């Protein structure tokens, strides 16, 4: 720590950080933004990657019409990843998953709504 005098009544205390902060973005990171007028048939959010799993860390969904919304795979089932979310007219949902949601190796992710009407979805995560 050091004290710098800048003038008669002005001084500044400075301190250097012995542990510099570094940031590295995970490889395989993705962010997808989708807008649809009708998601009553599944809308592709993230295509499958051969031999890899998709992990979702953040999701934001906005709807114009009331209905149930989910994010799913189309493998036998289908398998719900996030949902079923009952959404009111002109409502939003957002969530950060500290333990990422994931799908089986080689599966794609889709958005689905039980009601027709404008819907938007943003997901982010990583593939590995």
Residue pairs with C-beta under 8 A, 6 or more apart in sequence:
1 13
1 14
1 15
2 13
2 14
2 15
3 11
3 12
3 13
3 14
4 11
4 12
4 13
4 14
5 11
6 12
26 126
26 128
27 126
27 128
28 52
28 126
28 127
28 128
29 124
29 125
29 126
30 46
30 124
30 125
30 126
30 127
31 122
31 123
31 124
32 45
32 46
32 121
32 122
32 123
32 124
33 120
33 121
33 122
34 43
34 44
34 45
34 111
34 120
34 121
34 122
35 118
35 119
35 120
36 43
36 111
36 118
36 119
36 120
37 116
37 117
37 118
38 113
38 116
38 117
39 69
39 111
39 112
39 113
39 119
40 112
40 113
40 114
40 115
40 116
41 112
42 72
42 74
42 110
42 111
42 112
43 110
43 111
43 112
43 121
44 108
44 109
44 110
45 71
45 108
45 109
45 110
45 111
45 121
45 123
46 54
46 108
46 109
46 123
46 125
47 108
48 54
48 106
48 107
48 108
49 106
49 127
50 106
51 105
51 106
52 105
52 106
52 127
52 128
53 102
53 103
53 104
53 105
53 127
53 128
54 102
54 103
54 107
54 108
54 109
54 125
54 126
54 127
55 100
55 101
55 102
55 125
55 126
55 127
55 128
56 71
56 81
56 82
56 97
56 100
56 101
56 102
56 109
56 123
56 124
56 125
57 96
57 97
57 100
57 124
57 125
57 126
58 94
58 95
58 96
58 97
58 122
58 123
58 124
58 125
59 71
59 82
59 93
59 94
59 95
59 97
59 121
59 122
59 123
60 92
60 93
60 94
60 121
60 122
60 123
61 69
61 85
61 87
61 92
61 93
61 94
61 111
61 119
61 120
61 121
62 91
62 92
62 93
62 119
62 120
62 121
63 69
63 87
63 89
63 90
63 91
63 92
63 113
63 115
63 117
63 118
63 119
64 89
64 90
64 117
64 118
64 119
65 89
65 115
65 116
65 117
65 118
66 87
66 88
66 89
66 91
66 115
67 87
67 113
67 114
67 115
67 117
68 83
68 84
68 85
68 86
68 87
68 113
68 114
68 115
69 83
69 84
69 85
69 87
69 93
69 111
69 112
69 113
69 114
69 119
70 80
70 81
70 82
70 83
70 84
70 85
70 111
70 112
71 80
71 81
71 82
71 83
71 109
71 110
71 111
71 112
71 121
71 123
72 78
72 79
72 80
72 81
72 83
72 109
72 110
72 112
73 79
73 81
73 103
73 104
73 107
73 108
73 109
73 110
74 107
74 108
74 110
75 104
75 107
78 110
79 103
79 104
79 107
81 101
81 102
81 103
81 109
82 95
82 101
83 112
85 93
87 93
87 113
100 125
100 126
103 109
109 123
111 119
111 121
113 119
